[in-house]
Amino acid sequence: MPGPPEIQDHAGSAGPACAGPPAVGRDQSEVGSVDNRIGIGVRAGAVVLAGALALAACGEDSRTAARTGASASATASSGAAGGAAAGAPVAQTEAQYEKVVNEVLPSVVQIKTDEGEGSGVVYDDQGDIVTNAHVVAGAKQITVTAASGGQALDAELVGSFNADDLAVVKVSGANLKAARFADSGNAKVGQMVLAMGNPLGLAGSVTNGIVSALNRTVSTQREGAFPGATIGNAIQTSAAINPGNSGGALVDMSGQVLGIPTAAASDPQMGGAAVGIGFATPSNTVKSIVPQLIKDGKVSNTGRAALGVTVRTIIDQSGEETSVGVVSVTRGGPADAAGIKAGDMIVSVNGTRTPSQTELAEVLAQLSPGDTAKVEIKDTGGATRTVDVKLGELPGS
């Protein structure tokens, strides 16, 4: 008999995509729009839920066999009752899981392109579907299939915003159920979540876990047509996120989408996935960016801080990243107003070293337009100075 089918990774999903450091003069970018796929496949361990164990107390000592037997019988009965009580919380949790899956999974779709595949979440009743930008980057053909199966529907790209790794595709003439999106500002570390999507092409898969941490800044690498991005306020989760989960739903126990699973961590020293460490773009970012994409096909109000410079990573003769070189300065922009010039090197921001574009983007992702940042600069003559820069806003897509 033939063996089981081989499961393969797919391009365009949250699979491994680690590029080496950019060479001097390459990978120029507007700061604040750098790189967002820490994305590597991860096989995270699911949370094991256990009901409270009820222990019956022993009856008082008895001097007669009859009383001893009665005591033993009572203890056995209490133990049985305790076992039933222990199972009740588990059954309740399972019932809630089933309810959430039945409610949300119809809003999760499988997205296939000529470049690979991933997942998506139905955003509204007009056929708009949110996914990750890296899922559809460079695609010439896009199809959408409901989690329950059925006919694949042709979809068109409405718009992408690479800085937050978000995109919207649209299908026409389909009756798709829109998901409900939570306020990710209310997320709590330890709360139970479910990840829904199509890992390794396995449609309609669900994994469970918890919110492991909040407000992570996650940078990922360039891959194919996707330039990479840096996500601020990312939600870290233990729910398994594998290649193909990208663009799916991270759902809370009320049945609302808390975030869009985007990437999972890897440890180069281990040579593979870092188990149980996945990241999702928070729903509040989705609710800010996606309506703009739907309305205009682009993003005007990014809400992200920027210096107003184009930069490149500087490496020394040993191949070590040392600083961020300023290639050009936007006239009248924040850096220009602070006296930063092309040829200067950005060494640190607010005391945090910035040896590469990624580190610089991560610092900026934690700041907001209008904030004042202390930027340490080394000029072409080797002199170092610190200037105050009132940050502007990253230009839209």
ChimeraX attribute file (.defattr): number of C-alpha atoms within 10 A of each C-alpha:
attribute: neighborCount
match mode: 1-to-1
recipient: residues
	/A:1	3
	/A:2	4
	/A:3	5
	/A:4	6
	/A:5	6
	/A:6	6
	/A:7	10
	/A:8	9
	/A:9	19
	/A:10	18
	/A:11	21
	/A:12	29
	/A:13	32
	/A:14	32
	/A:15	28
	/A:16	24
	/A:17	20
	/A:18	16
	/A:19	10
	/A:20	8
	/A:21	18
	/A:22	16
	/A:23	14
	/A:24	15
	/A:25	13
	/A:26	12
	/A:27	16
	/A:28	19
	/A:29	17
	/A:30	22
	/A:31	24
	/A:32	28
	/A:33	28
	/A:34	27
	/A:35	27
	/A:36	29
	/A:37	30
	/A:38	27
	/A:39	29
	/A:40	27
	/A:41	31
	/A:42	26
	/A:43	19
	/A:44	22
	/A:45	15
	/A:46	15
	/A:47	15
	/A:48	7
	/A:49	11
	/A:50	13
	/A:51	16
	/A:52	14
	/A:53	12
	/A:54	16
	/A:55	15
	/A:56	16
	/A:57	10
	/A:58	12
	/A:59	13
	/A:60	8
	/A:61	9
	/A:62	12
	/A:63	7
	/A:64	9
	/A:65	9
	/A:66	10
	/A:67	14
	/A:68	15
	/A:69	12
	/A:70	14
	/A:71	17
	/A:72	14
	/A:73	12
	/A:74	16
	/A:75	17
	/A:76	14
	/A:77	13
	/A:78	17
	/A:79	16
	/A:80	15
	/A:81	15
	/A:82	17
	/A:83	17
	/A:84	14
	/A:85	16
	/A:86	17
	/A:87	16
	/A:88	15
	/A:89	15
	/A:90	15
	/A:91	13
	/A:92	12
	/A:93	15
	/A:94	13
	/A:95	12
	/A:96	15
	/A:97	21
	/A:98	11
	/A:99	14
	/A:100	19
	/A:101	20
	/A:102	12
	/A:103	16
	/A:104	22
	/A:105	25
	/A:106	19
	/A:107	24
	/A:108	31
	/A:109	31
	/A:110	29
	/A:111	33
	/A:112	25
	/A:113	20
	/A:114	14
	/A:115	19
	/A:116	20
	/A:117	30
	/A:118	33
	/A:119	35
	/A:120	34
	/A:121	31
	/A:122	27
	/A:123	27
	/A:124	15
	/A:125	13
	/A:126	16
	/A:127	19
	/A:128	26
	/A:129	31
	/A:130	29
	/A:131	32
	/A:132	30
	/A:133	28
	/A:134	34
	/A:135	31
	/A:136	30
	/A:137	22
	/A:138	15
	/A:139	17
	/A:140	11
	/A:141	14
	/A:142	23
	/A:143	20
	/A:144	26
	/A:145	20
	/A:146	24
	/A:147	21
	/A:148	13
	/A:149	13
	/A:150	9
	/A:151	9
	/A:152	14
	/A:153	16
	/A:154	16
	/A:155	22
	/A:156	17
	/A:157	19
	/A:158	19
	/A:159	23
	/A:160	27
	/A:161	24
	/A:162	24
	/A:163	23
	/A:164	27
	/A:165	27
	/A:166	26
	/A:167	29
	/A:168	29
	/A:169	27
	/A:170	23
	/A:171	19
	/A:172	13
	/A:173	8
	/A:174	11
	/A:175	10
	/A:176	22
	/A:177	20
	/A:178	19
	/A:179	23
	/A:180	18
	/A:181	20
	/A:182	20
	/A:183	15
	/A:184	22
	/A:185	13
	/A:186	7
	/A:187	16
	/A:188	14
	/A:189	13
	/A:190	13
	/A:191	13
	/A:192	19
	/A:193	27
	/A:194	27
	/A:195	30
	/A:196	35
	/A:197	34
	/A:198	29
	/A:199	28
	/A:200	20
	/A:201	23
	/A:202	14
	/A:203	23
	/A:204	22
	/A:205	17
	/A:206	21
	/A:207	18
	/A:208	21
	/A:209	23
	/A:210	21
	/A:211	23
	/A:212	19
	/A:213	18
	/A:214	20
	/A:215	14
	/A:216	18
	/A:217	20
	/A:218	29
	/A:219	22
	/A:220	25
	/A:221	23
	/A:222	20
	/A:223	19
	/A:224	14
	/A:225	14
	/A:226	20
	/A:227	22
	/A:228	26
	/A:229	29
	/A:230	28
	/A:231	34
	/A:232	26
	/A:233	21
	/A:234	25
	/A:235	30
	/A:236	27
	/A:237	30
	/A:238	29
	/A:239	31
	/A:240	27
	/A:241	37
	/A:242	28
	/A:243	30
	/A:244	33
	/A:245	38
	/A:246	35
	/A:247	38
	/A:248	34
	/A:249	36
	/A:250	33
	/A:251	27
	/A:252	23
	/A:253	17
	/A:254	15
	/A:255	23
	/A:256	21
	/A:257	26
	/A:258	30
	/A:259	28
	/A:260	32
	/A:261	36
	/A:262	39
	/A:263	33
	/A:264	35
	/A:265	25
	/A:266	22
	/A:267	11
	/A:268	10
	/A:269	6
	/A:270	8
	/A:271	8
	/A:272	14
	/A:273	21
	/A:274	18
	/A:275	19
	/A:276	23
	/A:277	24
	/A:278	30
	/A:279	35
	/A:280	28
	/A:281	29
	/A:282	30
	/A:283	23
	/A:284	16
	/A:285	21
	/A:286	22
	/A:287	14
	/A:288	14
	/A:289	23
	/A:290	25
	/A:291	16
	/A:292	17
	/A:293	23
	/A:294	21
	/A:295	11
	/A:296	11
	/A:297	18
	/A:298	19
	/A:299	21
	/A:300	15
	/A:301	14
	/A:302	19
	/A:303	19
	/A:304	22
	/A:305	25
	/A:306	27
	/A:307	26
	/A:308	24
	/A:309	24
	/A:310	19
	/A:311	27
	/A:312	24
	/A:313	27
	/A:314	24
	/A:315	20
	/A:316	11
	/A:317	6
	/A:318	6
	/A:319	10
	/A:320	12
	/A:321	19
	/A:322	17
	/A:323	25
	/A:324	28
	/A:325	28
	/A:326	24
	/A:327	18
	/A:328	20
	/A:329	22
	/A:330	16
	/A:331	11
	/A:332	10
	/A:333	18
	/A:334	23
	/A:335	25
	/A:336	18
	/A:337	16
	/A:338	16
	/A:339	11
	/A:340	23
	/A:341	19
	/A:342	17
	/A:343	17
	/A:344	22
	/A:345	27
	/A:346	28
	/A:347	23
	/A:348	21
	/A:349	21
	/A:350	14
	/A:351	11
	/A:352	14
	/A:353	17
	/A:354	24
	/A:355	21
	/A:356	23
	/A:357	28
	/A:358	26
	/A:359	20
	/A:360	24
	/A:361	27
	/A:362	24
	/A:363	21
	/A:364	25
	/A:365	24
	/A:366	15
	/A:367	17
	/A:368	18
	/A:369	17
	/A:370	14
	/A:371	12
	/A:372	16
	/A:373	20
	/A:374	15
	/A:375	24
	/A:376	21
	/A:377	24
	/A:378	20
	/A:379	17
	/A:380	12
	/A:381	8
	/A:382	10
	/A:383	9
	/A:384	14
	/A:385	11
	/A:386	17
	/A:387	16
	/A:388	18
	/A:389	23
	/A:390	20
	/A:391	22
	/A:392	20
	/A:393	20
	/A:394	22
	/A:395	17
	/A:396	15
	/A:397	16
